[in-house]
């Protein structure tokens, strides 16, 4: 699941104009209204199946004891093991050491499952590494604020984005590495989308907040349950490597519904679980008063000025026409400079045509 593929898919929906003192129409690529991808008609949910299999839990218990050979009291095939390992990160994201090699053979009282460790790892080093990951997990959890699910989820989202660098070299490699795991993300501070998503679920599990991982478009992201409702969240796409670039983590994909999410990706036909995400109550823009039902210049300018004590501001529109009107008025016609805190020499902005969202960095 490699980010260079993701970036190629996003090129049409992300535009950066840096330091333009007087943006003109030729600088603005006209936005194109996005299509909403559909959920596969043959969507297969494997989570319930896996968790109803006693042998799956037997295998997990053995793996959690750092065993690479597991005896389960059921006859299973290589295909069964493949399906189980695909689902494993949602149930046990703390298991970071498994590679792509596996086999299942029949024995007298069931099956023997052999598992290979991740390329570059020594099996003897795994227990010590697991202890480091657990120590890091406890450290992060100790910093999570008390309060609502929203506050906790926001803190974890921003922590992962602010402390992780996207590993382009790891993404381009032909073999699985630690960057695909919670260890790579939380301990090494380098990850690809799988590492981001698994780390979020690992921390949510520790906090007692329901979360899981979904995949599609060669990518991985999360669902999470906040205040009794399900939402989508994509930390990888909200991470601009803020500690390296000076940009803060964004929240374009923070607690969004399916209508928004499916503008930017398709869904793999097999998922561990696929929740019905229809709410926007806990969405970042809704919670922060920056979700606009229509474009009103004075209202948006007022919001931009309210962000004077921050390095950036983010806002989103409910429909494409309002978003398009805002782009042309604010940036084509330079009305954004009516905001007292916007400097033409330093302002940079990102636009997300798929999400009808804009992020301005001061």
C-alpha positions, 0 to 999 in steps of 0.5 A: 500500500504505497503512497506514491500511488495515492499521490497520483490519484490525488493530483487532480484534487490537491493544488498548492499555490505558494506565496502568490501576491495576486492570484489570477484566474490562470493560476486556478485550475477549475475544480471538477465535481467528484464522483462518489464510488459505490461499495462493492455489491459482493462486499465480504465481511471476514471479522465475524467469521474469524472471531467465531473460529476457535482455531483463529484464537488459538493461533493468535494466542500462540503468536502473542507468545512469540511462537512462529509455529502454532498447533491448532485443533482444527484442520485448516488450509493455507487459504484459511491462514491467509484470510486469518493473517489479513484480518489479524491487524484489526484484532491484534495490531500489536503483532508487528513481527510477522512476514508474508511466509506461512504454511498449514499442514495436517497433524494428528489432532489438527493443523500445524501453522508455520509463520515467518518473521518480517524480513530483516528481523531476528526472531530472538529480538522480537520479545524485546522489541514488543516490550519497547512498543508496549512501553511507547504505547503506555507513554502515549496513552498517559498523555491522552486527555480525559474527556470526550471520545472526540478529544481523545481521538483528535489527540491520537490523530494529531500525535501520530501525524506529528510524530511520524514521517511517511516512509517513501523508501519503505513504500517502494520496497518489494518486501514488507518492512517495519514501516508497515507496522505499529512498531515502525510508526510508534517506535521508529517514527516511520510508516506507510498507511498500514502503520498509521492505521494499525497504530491508531487502532492499537491506541484506541484499543488501549483506550477502550474506543472501538476502531478498526482498519479498512482498505481500498485503492491500495491504501489503508485507513480507519473507522472509529466509533465516537459518541455512539456513532461510526466515522471514517478517519485517515491519518496518512492523508492528513499528515503533511510531515508537519515536523519536517515541513513546518505545516501542522497536521490537517483534519480533512479526513477526520471523522467523516461520513461515507459520502465524503470518504467514497469521493476519494477511494474505492473499497476492497471487496473483502473487509474485516468490518465495514460500518455504516458511517452516516453521521457528521456530528463529530466531524472536525469542521462541524465541531469547529464551526468551519463547515459552511452550508453555503459560501458567504464571504464575510462569514468565511473571512470572519472565520479566517480572522478567528484563526489569527492565533494559529498557524493555519485554518481549515474549512469545508463546504457542504456542496460543490457549487459553494466550494467552487464559488469560494475558490474563485472569490477568495483566490481568483479575485483575491478576496482572501486578502480582506482577512487581516491576518493573511499576508500575500507574501507568506500565505500558502493554501491547499485545496481538496476538490474531492472534499470541498475543503481548503487549508490556509497556512499563514 
